Amino acid sequence: MLTKSTKGKDIVMHSQDAYKCKAPTYEVLESMKELSSNAFKLLMYYYSKSTGWKFTDAEIANTLDVTVKTVGILRKELVDKEYLYILKNKKT
C-alpha cells in the first residue's frame, strides 16, 4: 500500500480489517482547512474504502447527499489541491 502520494501529501493507511482506516492527524486537520466541506466529506469517503475501491459516482452521491455532477466537481477539487491522484489504467 502506498504511504505517500507523488505530490507529497500523505495517503491513508488501510488495515486488513475492512472497517478500519487511519489517516495522519495533520492531514485531516489541514484538509479541513483547505477543502470545501463536501470535498472533505468525499476525501473521508475515499479514506473509508479500505479494500477494493469498488464504488460508483452514484453511490458516492447518495452517501454524501449530493448530485452525481457534484461528485465530479468535488473530485476535481481534491485533484487540484493534491489530495487525490488519479492514474488511468493503460489498456493492452
C-alpha positions in Angstrom: 0.0 0.0 0.0 1.3 3.5 -0.8 2.1 5.7 2.1 2.9 8.9 0.2 1.4 10.4 -2.9 3.5 11.8 -5.7 2.6 15.3 -4.7 3.8 15.0 -1.1 0.6 14.7 0.8 0.1 11.6 3.0 -2.2 8.9 1.8 -4.4 6.9 4.2 -3.0 3.6 5.5 -5.5 0.8 5.5 -5.7 -2.0 7.9 -6.6 -5.6 7.0 -10.0 -5.0 8.6 -12.4 -3.7 6.1 -13.9 -1.4 8.7 -10.8 0.4 9.9 -8.6 3.0 8.3 -6.4 5.7 9.7 -5.2 9.0 8.2 -2.4 11.2 9.7 -3.9 13.7 12.1 -2.0 16.6 10.4 -3.5 15.5 7.0 -7.1 15.5 8.4 -6.7 18.9 10.2 -5.1 20.6 7.1 -7.7 19.1 4.7 -10.4 20.5 7.0 -8.9 24.0 6.5 -8.1 23.7 2.8 -11.2 21.9 1.3 -14.8 22.8 1.0 -17.0 20.8 3.4 -18.3 18.5 0.7 -14.8 17.9 -0.7 -13.7 17.0 2.8 -16.6 14.6 3.1 -15.5 13.0 -0.2 -12.0 12.6 1.0 -13.2 10.9 4.1 -15.4 8.7 2.0 -12.3 7.6 0.0 -10.3 7.1 3.2 -13.1 4.8 4.5 -12.9 2.5 1.5 -10.3 0.1 2.9 -10.3 -2.5 0.2 -11.2 -2.8 -3.4 -12.2 0.8 -4.1 -15.3 -0.5 -5.8 -18.0 2.1 -5.9 -19.7 4.4 -8.4 -20.3 8.1 -8.5 -24.0 7.4 -8.0 -23.2 5.5 -4.7 -20.9 8.4 -3.6 -23.6 11.0 -4.4 -26.2 9.0 -2.5 -23.9 8.7 0.6 -22.9 12.4 0.5 -26.4 13.6 -0.4 -25.2 15.5 -3.5 -25.7 15.1 -7.2 -23.5 12.9 -9.4 -22.3 16.0 -11.2 -21.2 17.5 -7.8 -19.2 14.4 -7.1 -17.1 15.1 -10.3 -16.6 18.8 -9.2 -15.6 17.7 -5.7 -13.2 15.1 -7.1 -11.6 17.8 -9.3 -11.1 19.9 -6.1 -9.3 17.0 -4.5 -7.1 16.6 -7.5 -6.4 20.3 -7.9 -5.4 20.6 -4.2 -3.3 17.5 -4.4 -5.4 15.3 -2.1 -6.2 12.8 -4.9 -4.0 11.5 -7.7 -5.7 9.6 -10.5 -3.7 7.2 -12.6 -5.6 5.8 -15.5 -5.1 2.2 -16.4 -3.5 1.6 -19.8 -5.4 -0.9 -21.9 -3.3 -3.5 -23.6 
